[in-house]
């Protein structure tokens, strides 16, 4: 499997034949090195409805005739943009043929702010994903706070790679992310959701060093960087 980190919380998984992307946010991210039109995928997964996770979802889905997978309320919203959607819910597993996608809980918020109407559109619960693909198991925690059931998730799944937010302010900070990494028990931990905006600046290398002090393998991946597993 090849994993590309596109910056912020956007990762793309490929098995050599098929590919999926999670939380595409490229046009709005000054650190991203890839454009939406350069992305080739078979499915687009969304963890929740905030702009920094869905901005490029409809364009990528349309360009690839690929479905958007998300919580049911967000799927309804995305369908109004003229894309194919597959709505699911927390605890459910979706078989895409080339990958099995399990939606797990995340503690966050999820809504779409419509500035011109001064309205906030409810978009269902936030979530994370466990993706089984190409013989590997990848966890994307989504935007989340620390919660005790992370330990149960780690005990019930053999996770090869976990992508965990460390930015603080909107999600867990490094201290809580360190605990999350222990509970998930992944073979490799990659920090995400940091440095995109001033308020979430973090020392990712320091976080990885703290992981290694606890016997956990960690790796910083720069936007555009790749992991081959």
C-alpha positions in Angstrom: 0.0 0.0 0.0 1.1 3.6 -0.7 -0.2 6.4 1.5 0.1 10.0 0.4 -0.3 12.8 3.0 -1.7 15.8 1.2 -1.5 18.1 4.3 -3.9 19.0 7.1 -6.0 15.8 7.6 -6.1 14.7 4.0 -4.6 11.2 3.2 -4.9 9.1 0.1 -4.6 5.3 0.2 -3.7 3.3 -2.9 -3.2 -0.4 -3.4 -1.7 -0.1 -6.9 -5.1 -0.6 -8.6 -7.6 1.4 -6.5 -7.4 4.5 -4.4 -9.5 6.5 -1.9 -9.0 9.9 -0.3 -10.1 11.1 3.1 -11.0 14.7 3.9 -9.7 16.5 0.8 -8.7 20.1 1.6 -6.2 21.3 -1.0 -7.3 24.7 -2.5 -7.6 26.2 1.0 -4.4 24.9 2.4 -1.3 26.9 1.6 0.9 24.0 2.6 -0.6 21.5 0.1 1.4 20.7 -3.0 -1.3 18.9 -4.9 -4.3 20.3 -6.8 -7.8 18.7 -6.7 -7.7 18.1 -10.5 -4.5 16.0 -10.1 -6.2 13.5 -7.7 -7.3 10.2 -9.1 -9.5 8.1 -6.8 -12.3 5.6 -6.6 -14.0 7.0 -3.5 -13.9 10.1 -1.3 -14.4 9.7 2.4 -15.4 12.5 4.7 -15.1 12.5 8.5 -17.3 15.6 9.1 -18.6 18.7 7.5 -16.2 21.5 8.4 -14.8 23.3 5.4 -11.2 22.2 6.0 -12.3 18.6 5.5 -14.8 18.8 2.6 -13.7 21.8 0.5 -12.5 19.8 -2.6 -14.7 16.7 -2.1 -17.4 17.5 -4.7 -14.8 18.5 -7.4 -12.7 15.3 -6.9 -15.8 13.1 -6.8 -17.1 14.6 -10.0 -13.7 14.5 -11.8 -13.4 10.8 -11.0 -17.1 9.7 -11.1 -16.5 8.5 -7.6 -18.9 8.3 -4.6 -18.6 10.5 -1.5 -18.9 8.3 1.6 -19.9 10.0 4.9 -22.4 10.1 7.7 -26.0 10.2 6.2 -26.8 13.8 6.8 -23.6 15.0 5.2 -24.1 12.6 2.3 -27.5 14.2 1.7 -25.9 17.6 1.6 -23.2 16.4 -0.8 -25.8 14.8 -3.1 -27.3 18.3 -3.5 -24.0 19.2 -5.1 -24.6 16.7 -7.8 -22.3 13.9 -6.7 -22.8 10.2 -6.0 -23.0 9.5 -2.3 -23.1 6.6 0.1 -24.4 7.5 3.5 -23.5 5.4 6.5 -23.4 5.7 10.2 -21.1 5.2 13.2 -20.4 1.5 13.9 -21.3 0.5 10.3 -18.9 -1.1 7.8 -19.0 -0.4 4.0 -17.6 -2.8 1.5 -16.2 -0.8 -1.5 -15.0 -4.0 -3.2 -11.3 -2.9 -2.9 -11.6 -1.8 0.7 -13.7 -2.2 3.8 -14.4 1.0 5.6 -15.7 1.1 9.2 -17.0 4.3 10.6 -15.9 4.9 14.2 -16.8 7.6 16.7 -15.0 10.9 17.1 -15.8 13.7 19.6 -16.0 17.0 17.8 -18.7 19.1 16.1 -20.0 19.0 12.5 -21.9 21.7 10.7 -21.8 23.9 7.6 -21.8 27.6 8.1 -23.8 29.5 5.5 -22.4 33.0 6.0 -24.7 34.9 3.6 -27.8 33.6 5.5 -26.2 33.6 8.9 -27.2 29.9 9.3 -25.5 26.8 10.4 -26.6 23.6 8.7 -26.6 20.5 10.8 -24.5 17.8 9.2 -24.7 14.8 11.4 -22.2 13.3 13.8 -18.4 13.6 13.3 -16.5 10.3 12.8 -13.3 8.6 12.1 -12.5 5.6 9.9 -10.8 2.2 10.0 -9.9 1.2 6.5 -8.9 -2.4 5.6 -7.2 -2.3 2.2 -4.4 -4.0 0.5 -3.8 -6.3 3.5 -3.3 -3.3 5.8 -5.4 -1.6 8.4 -5.3 2.2 8.5 -7.1 4.4 11.2 -8.0 8.0 10.5 -9.1 9.4 13.8 -10.9 12.4 12.3 -11.1 15.6 14.2 -11.5 14.5 17.8 -10.9 15.0 21.5 -9.4 12.2 23.6 -12.0 9.6 24.7 -11.8 6.4 26.6 -13.2 4.1 23.9 -10.0 4.7 21.9 -8.6 1.9 24.1 -11.4 -0.4 23.1 -10.9 0.4 19.4 -7.2 -0.4 19.7 -7.9 -3.7 21.5 -10.4 -4.8 18.9 -8.4 -3.9 15.8 -4.8 -4.6 14.7 -3.9 -1.1 13.3 -0.9 -0.8 11.1 -1.0 3.0 10.8 -2.9 5.6 12.8 -3.4 9.2 11.7 -4.0 11.3 14.8 -4.7 15.0 15.1 -2.2 17.0 17.4 -3.1 20.6 16.6 -4.9 21.5 19.8 -7.5 24.3 20.0 -10.0 22.4 17.6 -8.8 18.9 18.4 -6.6 17.0 20.8 -3.3 18.6 21.5 0.0 16.6 21.7 -0.5 15.4 25.3 -3.9 13.9 24.7 -2.7 12.6 21.3 0.1 10.8 23.0 -2.4 9.0 25.2 -4.6 8.2 22.1 -1.6 6.7 20.4 -1.0 4.4 23.4 -4.6 3.3 23.4 -4.9 2.7 19.6 -1.7 0.6 19.7 -0.9 1.2 16.1 2.4 0.0 14.6 3.0 3.5 13.2 1.6 6.8 14.3 1.5 9.8 12.0 0.5 13.3 13.4 -2.0 15.3 11.3 -4.2 18.4 11.7 -1.4 20.8 12.7 0.5 23.9 11.2 -2.2 24.7 8.6 -3.3 27.7 10.6 -1.4 29.7 13.2 -3.7 28.6 16.0 -2.8 24.9 15.5 1.0 25.3 15.1 2.8 22.3 16.8 6.2 20.8 17.0 5.5 17.5 15.2 9.0 16.2 15.5 8.9 16.7 19.2 5.6 14.8 19.3 7.2 11.9 17.5 10.2 11.9 19.9 7.7 11.7 22.8 6.1 8.7 21.1 9.4 7.0 20.7 10.1 7.6 24.4 7.1 5.4 25.1 8.2 2.7 22.6 5.7 3.8 19.9 7.0 4.3 16.3 6.1 7.6 14.9 6.8 9.5 11.7 6.3 13.1 10.5 5.2 13.2 6.9 5.3 16.5 5.1 2.5 17.5 2.6 3.0 15.5 -0.5 5.1 12.9 1.3 4.5 9.2 0.9 4.6 6.1 3.0 5.0 2.7 1.4 3.9 -0.2 3.6 
